[in-house]
Amino acid sequence: MRPTLSSTIESKIINDRETERSRNFGFVTFNNKKAMKDAIEGINGQNLDGRNITVNEAQSRVADNNGFLGKN
């Protein structure tokens, strides 16, 4: 099942700071977990402009005692 626009709150494409070109990933915020899970199941692995895309839930990142970021 593909998500509908009504289930999307926000989307953000991540760009390179220097070139301002897309880094080929982004984030989408949904209004509920079911919409997010439906999007992952319905879109992950699909072909987009000749490329298979990966869609998954974002993982939070936390800083350790030295200030380095890692996956939570």
N, CA and C atoms as an extended XYZ file, in Angstrom:
216
Properties=species:S:1:pos:R:3:atomname:S:1:resname:S:1:resid:I:1 pbc="F F F"
N         0.827       -1.178        0.000 N   MET     1
C         0.000        0.000        0.000 CA  MET     1
C         0.874        1.246        0.000 C   MET     1
N         0.619        2.141       -0.902 N   ARG     2
C         1.385        3.385       -0.958 CA  ARG     2
C         0.747        4.429       -0.061 C   ARG     2
N         1.585        5.266        0.572 N   PRO     3
C         1.033        6.294        1.443 CA  PRO     3
C         0.342        7.378        0.625 C   PRO     3
N        -0.582        8.060        1.264 N   THR     4
C        -1.241        9.183        0.609 CA  THR     4
C        -0.611       10.475        1.087 C   THR     4
N        -0.781       11.539        0.316 N   LEU     5
C        -0.234       12.819        0.731 CA  LEU     5
C        -0.839       13.294        2.038 C   LEU     5
N        -2.068       12.889        2.326 N   SER     6
C        -2.699       13.329        3.570 CA  SER     6
C        -2.026       12.727        4.794 C   SER     6
N        -1.275       11.641        4.639 N   SER     7
C        -0.577       11.041        5.775 CA  SER     7
C         0.820       11.628        5.971 C   SER     7
N         1.254       12.511        5.072 N   THR     8
C         2.579       13.108        5.130 CA  THR     8
C         2.508       14.476        5.798 C   THR     8
N         3.337       14.674        6.812 N   ILE     9
C         3.401       15.967        7.502 CA  ILE     9
C         4.502       16.837        6.893 C   ILE     9
N         5.666       16.243        6.629 N   GLU    10
C         6.816       17.012        6.150 CA  GLU    10
C         7.745       16.096        5.367 C   GLU    10
N         8.452       16.656        4.389 N   SER    11
C         9.506       15.913        3.690 CA  SER    11
C        10.707       16.828        3.521 C   SER    11
N        11.897       16.246        3.576 N   LYS    12
C        13.128       17.027        3.494 CA  LYS    12
C        14.163       16.230        2.713 C   LYS    12
N        14.658       16.817        1.612 N   ILE    13
C        15.751       16.230        0.838 CA  ILE    13
C        17.054       16.807        1.383 C   ILE    13
N        18.032       15.964        1.628 N   ILE    14
C        19.307       16.403        2.194 CA  ILE    14
C        20.263       16.760        1.062 C   ILE    14
N        20.813       17.970        1.128 N   ASN    15
C        21.744       18.474        0.110 CA  ASN    15
C        23.149       18.603        0.680 C   ASN    15
N        24.139       18.466       -0.190 N   ASP    16
C        25.529       18.677        0.161 CA  ASP    16
C        25.737       20.156        0.481 C   ASP    16
N        26.437       20.466        1.544 N   ARG    17
C        26.653       21.864        1.949 CA  ARG    17
C        27.439       22.660        0.931 C   ARG    17
N        28.431       22.040        0.300 N   GLU    18
C        29.300       22.761       -0.623 CA  GLU    18
C        28.699       22.882       -2.018 C   GLU    18
N        28.181       21.781       -2.555 N   THR    19
C        27.685       21.797       -3.936 CA  THR    19
C        26.192       22.094       -4.021 C   THR    19
N        25.488       21.949       -2.900 N   GLU    20
C        24.040       22.124       -2.834 CA  GLU    20
C        23.271       21.096       -3.678 C   GLU    20
N        23.965       20.054       -4.121 N   ARG    21
C        23.315       18.967       -4.852 CA  ARG    21
C        22.786       17.935       -3.858 C   ARG    21
N        21.771       17.205       -4.277 N   SER    22
C        21.172       16.181       -3.417 CA  SER    22
C        22.207       15.134       -3.034 C   SER    22
N        22.127       14.678       -1.786 N   ARG    23
C        22.977       13.581       -1.321 CA  ARG    23
C        22.263       12.252       -1.497 C   ARG    23
N        21.148       12.261       -2.209 N   ASN    24
C        20.382       11.065       -2.565 CA  ASN    24
C        19.706       10.392       -1.380 C   ASN    24
N        19.355       11.179       -0.384 N   PHE    25
C        18.494       10.655        0.667 CA  PHE    25
C        17.716       11.806        1.284 C   PHE    25
N        16.688       11.445        2.021 N   GLY    26
C        15.859       12.458        2.655 CA  GLY    26
C        15.046       11.845        3.769 C   GLY    26
N        14.184       12.661        4.335 N   PHE    27
C        13.348       12.241        5.449 CA  PHE    27
C        11.905       12.637        5.189 C   PHE    27
N        10.989       11.782        5.590 N   VAL    28
C         9.556       12.070        5.488 CA  VAL    28
C         8.956       11.831        6.865 C   VAL    28
N         8.153       12.779        7.324 N   THR    29
C         7.462       12.644        8.603 CA  THR    29
C         5.996       12.346        8.322 C   THR    29
N         5.496       11.296        8.937 N   PHE    30
C         4.105       10.892        8.763 CA  PHE    30
C         3.310       11.241       10.010 C   PHE    30
N         1.986       11.305        9.867 N   ASN    31
C         1.159       11.682       11.001 CA  ASN    31
C         0.865       10.525       11.957 C   ASN    31
N         1.252        9.292       11.591 N   ASN    32
C         1.095        8.163       12.511 CA  ASN    32
C         1.995        7.008       12.088 C   ASN    32
N         2.236        6.095       13.021 N   LYS    33
C         3.138        4.960       12.757 CA  LYS    33
C         2.629        4.035       11.666 C   LYS    33
N         1.314        3.846       11.587 N   LYS    34
C         0.760        2.969       10.556 CA  LYS    34
C         1.072        3.513        9.170 C   LYS    34
N         0.922        4.813        8.973 N   ALA    35
C         1.234        5.424        7.677 CA  ALA    35
C         2.714        5.239        7.350 C   ALA    35
N         3.581        5.378        8.360 N   MET    36
C         5.011        5.187        8.147 CA  MET    36
C         5.297        3.737        7.738 C   MET    36
N         4.733        2.782        8.471 N   LYS    37
C         4.972        1.369        8.166 CA  LYS    37
C         4.413        0.994        6.799 C   LYS    37
N         3.240        1.536        6.440 N   ASP    38
C         2.663        1.285        5.114 CA  ASP    38
C         3.571        1.820        4.016 C   ASP    38
N         4.163        2.995        4.253 N   ALA    39
C         5.075        3.585        3.269 CA  ALA    39
C         6.315        2.720        3.094 C   ALA    39
N         6.877        2.277        4.203 N   ILE    40
C         8.071        1.427        4.132 CA  ILE    40
C         7.758        0.150        3.366 C   ILE    40
N         6.657       -0.510        3.702 N   GLU    41
C         6.288       -1.762        3.037 CA  GLU    41
C         5.933       -1.552        1.565 C   GLU    41
N         5.296       -0.435        1.253 N   GLY    42
C         4.827       -0.207       -0.104 CA  GLY    42
C         5.850        0.362       -1.053 C   GLY    42
N         6.878        1.037       -0.527 N   ILE    43
C         7.823        1.730       -1.409 CA  ILE    43
C         9.211        1.112       -1.385 C   ILE    43
N         9.629        0.536       -0.269 N   ASN    44
C        10.970       -0.030       -0.163 CA  ASN    44
C        11.218       -1.043       -1.279 C   ASN    44
N        12.348       -0.882       -1.965 N   GLY    45
C        12.724       -1.803       -3.038 CA  GLY    45
C        12.123       -1.476       -4.390 C   GLY    45
N        11.254       -0.473       -4.462 N   GLN    46
C        10.638       -0.101       -5.736 CA  GLN    46
C        11.646        0.631       -6.619 C   GLN    46
N        11.378        0.615       -7.916 N   ASN    47
C        12.230        1.286       -8.885 CA  ASN    47
C        11.790        2.736       -9.021 C   ASN    47
N        12.746        3.654       -8.914 N   LEU    48
C        12.496        5.080       -9.091 CA  LEU    48
C        13.559        5.625      -10.035 C   LEU    48
N        13.143        6.020      -11.218 N   ASP    49
C        14.071        6.559      -12.221 CA  ASP    49
C        15.238        5.615      -12.495 C   ASP    49
N        14.947        4.317      -12.581 N   GLY    50
C        15.970        3.337      -12.921 CA  GLY    50
C        16.795        2.838      -11.745 C   GLY    50
N        16.466        3.261      -10.533 N   ARG    51
C        17.222        2.823       -9.357 CA  ARG    51
C        16.270        2.245       -8.327 C   ARG    51
N        16.663        1.136       -7.709 N   ASN    52
C        15.877        0.592       -6.608 CA  ASN    52
C        16.146        1.439       -5.370 C   ASN    52
N        15.073        1.847       -4.695 N   ILE    53
C        15.241        2.713       -3.535 CA  ILE    53
C        15.073        1.925       -2.246 C   ILE    53
N        15.721        2.414       -1.214 N   THR    54
C        15.612        1.834        0.121 CA  THR    54
C        14.854        2.815        0.992 C   THR    54
N        13.825        2.316        1.655 N   VAL    55
C        13.021        3.129        2.561 CA  VAL    55
C        12.998        2.416        3.900 C   VAL    55
N        13.426        3.113        4.958 N   ASN    56
C        13.404        2.521        6.285 CA  ASN    56
C        13.180        3.600        7.336 C   ASN    56
N        12.956        3.163        8.556 N   GLU    57
C        12.736        4.095        9.657 CA  GLU    57
C        14.063        4.714       10.070 C   GLU    57
N        14.061        6.032       10.254 N   ALA    58
C        15.279        6.724       10.683 CA  ALA    58
C        15.653        6.283       12.095 C   ALA    58
N        16.944        6.213       12.342 N   GLN    59
C        17.458        5.864       13.667 CA  GLN    59
C        17.996        7.139       14.313 C   GLN    59
N        17.708        7.325       15.589 N   SER    60
C        18.229        8.506       16.279 CA  SER    60
C        19.731        8.348       16.482 C   SER    60
N        20.393        9.494       16.542 N   ARG    61
C        21.833        9.494       16.770 CA  ARG    61
C        22.102       10.200       18.084 C   ARG    61
N        23.026        9.661       18.862 N   VAL    62
C        23.364       10.247       20.158 CA  VAL    62
C        24.864       10.499       20.214 C   VAL    62
N        25.261       11.544       20.939 N   ALA    63
C        26.677       11.860       21.098 CA  ALA    63
C        27.234       11.078       22.281 C   ALA    63
N        28.453       10.554       22.104 N   ASP    64
C        29.100        9.888       23.230 CA  ASP    64
C        29.825       10.947       24.073 C   ASP    64
N        30.604       10.539       25.052 N   ASN    65
C        31.293       11.481       25.942 CA  ASN    65
C        32.296       12.363       25.212 C   ASN    65
N        32.766       11.916       24.048 N   ASN    66
C        33.729       12.692       23.273 CA  ASN    66
C        33.053       13.573       22.229 C   ASN    66
N        31.727       13.558       22.176 N   GLY    67
C        31.004       14.394       21.219 CA  GLY    67
C        30.787       13.741       19.875 C   GLY    67
N        31.209       12.487       19.693 N   PHE    68
C        31.032       11.803       18.434 CA  PHE    68
C        29.613       11.256       18.333 C   PHE    68
N        29.042       11.342       17.123 N   LEU    69
C        27.686       10.842       16.917 CA  LEU    69
C        27.721        9.386       16.499 C   LEU    69
N        26.761        8.637       16.962 N   GLY    70
C        26.611        7.243       16.578 CA  GLY    70
C        25.166        6.865       16.625 C   GLY    70
N        24.853        5.666       16.149 N   LYS    71
C        23.459        5.208       16.174 CA  LYS    71
C        23.071        4.828       17.581 C   LYS    71
N        21.838        5.139       17.910 N   ASN    72
C        21.306        4.806       19.227 CA  ASN    72
C        20.927        3.346       19.281 C   ASN    72
